[in-house]
Amino acid sequence: MPTPQDRATDWNAVSDDDFRQAIADFIATRVPPGLRHLNRRPRWAEVRDWYMTLSRNGWLVPGWPVEWGGKGLSPSKMLVYVEELERGGAPRVMDQGLMNLGPVLIARGSDEQRRRFLPKIISGEHLWCQGYSEPNAGSDLASLRTEARLEGDEFIVNGQKIWTSVAFDANHMFALVRTDKTVKKQAGISFLLIDMRQPGVTVRPIRNIAGHEELCEVFLDNVRTPRTNLVGALNDGWQIAKTLLGFERIWSGSPRQSTIALIRLERLAQATGKMNDPVFAARFDRLAMDVLDGASAYERFAQIMRTGGSFGSEVSVLKIWATETCQRVTELMVEAADDLGTLTGEVPIDDETMDILYPFLDCRAFTIYGGSSQVQRNILAKSVLALPA
Ligand SMILES: Cc1cc2nc3c(=O)[nH]c(=O)nc-3n(C[C@H](O)[C@H](O)[C@H](O)COP(=O)(O)OP(=O)(O)OC[C@H]3O[C@@H](n4cnc5c(N)ncnc54)[C@H](O)[C@@H]3O)c2cc1C
């Protein structure tokens, strides 16, 4: 069996089982032990070494084409790769450049932009954040107001972004900005690349419900960026942003998080004796079946992907089911822990400790980002069920 360090291997030609084993072994031996299964998003300083390990071994961007430093991995192999990263508890790295901007530049950027930016994502020199959402422009993203005005060869950008994940560790932002106010709102948006290491960029962290700082506000005050940092045509940003849809649509519906939450709930319920209560056990069984239902729906979509097929808006059902099931499981966990469920941090359960509250708080965000549950339901109603708007 080839090893992950073997650069000549065509991994698409390797069986899924062998590929899965190779990635699992790599993660088992190379992820620093202190960074496994973190219940928070680590800072760049903590994950830099792991990022560079992936980069040196060619596993940072395996889905990118070979000519741009990737392995040209098929979507179905990418699914296995991401599943194994998660199963092995690999920490999340700064991934906006890897998952979002890189694929956008490959698909829609100019050759000059690819040459200028892609190698610096792989080397860890450029760390990107995603500047889309604004106050009053989240689900209704096209209402965004951050403005970019062309002056000679430069854009001058003014406005505010919000909920920008890990912006405090980023040195670059890809942003949607308004470049024409006179047309239909989707038609006046452009996709700009901004160097954050300049006066006029202010990043303020926002503390989340679990007490962690991961999200930020970013203020842009007469910030400059060269015209050559415009991706695609002027006012074509909405179409560029839509390029990103695809892989995330299935991954955001993965049953992994609710499966992990269910395992923890079972452990807790057994340790506390709750499982002996038939009413509790019936509620647990019902949730267990919900998790299995989600897993089989996910498997159905994954199978379509594996066989090179495509799917439409019906994939929205996965995200709704996976994220809402995860929330229900963590709610029962808090309930099952009685008084301990109200405490933050690790609490003693039988002869071990468990963090009960964090998973409950953490998964509140799952039904908001990447298209909220309500928005996904609107998509299903309109595109799949053809209900009246
Ligand atoms: C953990 C996390 C990380 C994030 N990271 C980033 C990031 O890196 N970059 C970035 O740009 N953004 C990021 N976001 C922002 C995210 O994209 C927005 O939160 C999301 O689009 C929702 O927008 P909003 O918060 O403005 O809520 P709103 O759009 O104001 O929604 C508020 C409520 O109204 C409901 N609603 C809205 N419109 C409709 C409708 N038409 N029909 C029915 N119900 C509706 C929503 O479902 C929601 O319940 C992140 C968010 C979270 C939680």
The ligand as a Tripos MOL2 file, in Angstrom:
@<TRIPOS>MOLECULE
LIG
   53    58     1     0     0
SMALL
NO_CHARGES

@<TRIPOS>ATOM
      1 C1        -19.7620   30.2830   13.6780 C.3       1 LIG1
      2 C2        -20.0090   31.2320   12.5270 C.ar      1 LIG1
      3 C3        -18.9800   31.5270   11.6460 C.ar      1 LIG1
      4 C4        -19.1810   32.4420   10.6110 C.ar      1 LIG1
      5 N1        -18.1300   32.7670    9.7910 N.ar      1 LIG1
      6 C5        -18.2970   33.6950    8.8260 C.ar      1 LIG1
      7 C6        -17.1850   34.1190    8.0270 C.ar      1 LIG1
      8 O1        -16.0400   33.6700    8.2080 O.2       1 LIG1
      9 N2        -17.3920   35.0700    7.0910 N.ar      1 LIG1
     10 C7        -18.6200   35.6210    6.8550 C.ar      1 LIG1
     11 O2        -18.7380   36.4450    5.9630 O.2       1 LIG1
     12 N3        -19.6960   35.2590    7.6100 N.ar      1 LIG1
     13 C8        -19.5560   34.3180    8.5920 C.ar      1 LIG1
     14 N4        -20.6250   33.9580    9.3780 N.ar      1 LIG1
     15 C9        -21.8990   34.6540    9.2150 C.3       1 LIG1
     16 C10       -23.0080   33.8180    8.6270 C.3       1 LIG1
     17 O3        -22.8360   33.6240    7.2680 O.3       1 LIG1
     18 C11       -24.3240   34.5590    8.9780 C.3       1 LIG1
     19 O4        -24.4800   34.5180   10.3790 O.3       1 LIG1
     20 C12       -25.5110   33.9290    8.3050 C.3       1 LIG1
     21 O5        -25.5050   34.1800    6.9230 O.3       1 LIG1
     22 C13       -26.8350   34.4740    8.8920 C.3       1 LIG1
     23 O6        -26.8600   35.8660    8.7980 O.3       1 LIG1
     24 P1        -27.1640   36.7910   10.0610 P.3       1 LIG1
     25 O7        -26.3370   36.3360   11.2030 O.co2     1 LIG1
     26 O8        -27.0790   38.1940    9.6110 O.co2     1 LIG1
     27 O9        -28.6740   36.4560   10.4510 O.3       1 LIG1
     28 P2        -29.9740   36.9510    9.6700 P.3       1 LIG1
     29 O10       -29.8000   36.7380    8.2070 O.co2     1 LIG1
     30 O11       -30.3040   38.3230   10.1450 O.co2     1 LIG1
     31 O12       -31.0370   35.9270   10.2010 O.3       1 LIG1
     32 C14       -31.6560   36.0490   11.4850 C.3       1 LIG1
     33 C15       -32.7440   34.9950   11.5660 C.3       1 LIG1
     34 O13       -33.7460   35.2500   10.5520 O.3       1 LIG1
     35 C16       -33.9210   34.1020    9.7300 C.3       1 LIG1
     36 N5        -34.1640   34.5130    8.3450 N.ar      1 LIG1
     37 C17       -33.4140   35.3690    7.6170 C.ar      1 LIG1
     38 N6        -33.9300   35.5020    6.3810 N.ar      1 LIG1
     39 C18       -35.0150   34.6920    6.3060 C.ar      1 LIG1
     40 C19       -35.9640   34.3850    5.3120 C.ar      1 LIG1
     41 N7        -35.8960   34.9240    4.0770 N.pl3     1 LIG1
     42 N8        -36.9560   33.4910    5.6050 N.ar      1 LIG1
     43 C20       -37.0340   32.9280    6.8420 C.ar      1 LIG1
     44 N9        -36.1600   33.1970    7.8410 N.ar      1 LIG1
     45 C21       -35.1750   34.0580    7.5860 C.ar      1 LIG1
     46 C22       -32.6110   33.3380    9.8410 C.3       1 LIG1
     47 O14       -32.7950   31.9540    9.5520 O.3       1 LIG1
     48 C23       -32.2380   33.5800   11.2980 C.3       1 LIG1
     49 O15       -32.9260   32.6820   12.1240 O.3       1 LIG1
     50 C24       -20.4600   33.0430   10.4240 C.ar      1 LIG1
     51 C25       -21.5030   32.7310   11.3010 C.ar      1 LIG1
     52 C26       -21.2900   31.8630   12.3610 C.ar      1 LIG1
     53 C27       -22.4310   31.5630   13.2970 C.3       1 LIG1
@<TRIPOS>BOND
     1     1     2 1
     2     2     3 ar
     3     2    52 ar
     4     3     4 ar
     5     4     5 ar
     6     4    50 ar
     7     5     6 ar
     8     6     7 ar
     9     6    13 1
    10     7     8 2
    11     7     9 ar
    12     9    10 ar
    13    10    11 2
    14    10    12 ar
    15    12    13 ar
    16    13    14 ar
    17    14    15 1
    18    14    50 ar
    19    15    16 1
    20    16    17 1
    21    16    18 1
    22    18    19 1
    23    18    20 1
    24    20    21 1
    25    20    22 1
    26    22    23 1
    27    23    24 1
    28    24    25 2
    29    24    26 1
    30    24    27 1
    31    27    28 1
    32    28    29 2
    33    28    30 1
    34    28    31 1
    35    31    32 1
    36    32    33 1
    37    33    34 1
    38    33    48 1
    39    34    35 1
    40    35    36 1
    41    35    46 1
    42    36    37 ar
    43    36    45 ar
    44    37    38 ar
    45    38    39 ar
    46    39    40 ar
    47    39    45 ar
    48    40    41 1
    49    40    42 ar
    50    42    43 ar
    51    43    44 ar
    52    44    45 ar
    53    46    47 1
    54    46    48 1
    55    48    49 1
    56    50    51 ar
    57    51    52 ar
    58    52    53 1
@<TRIPOS>SUBSTRUCTURE
     1 LIG1         1 GROUP 0 **** ****
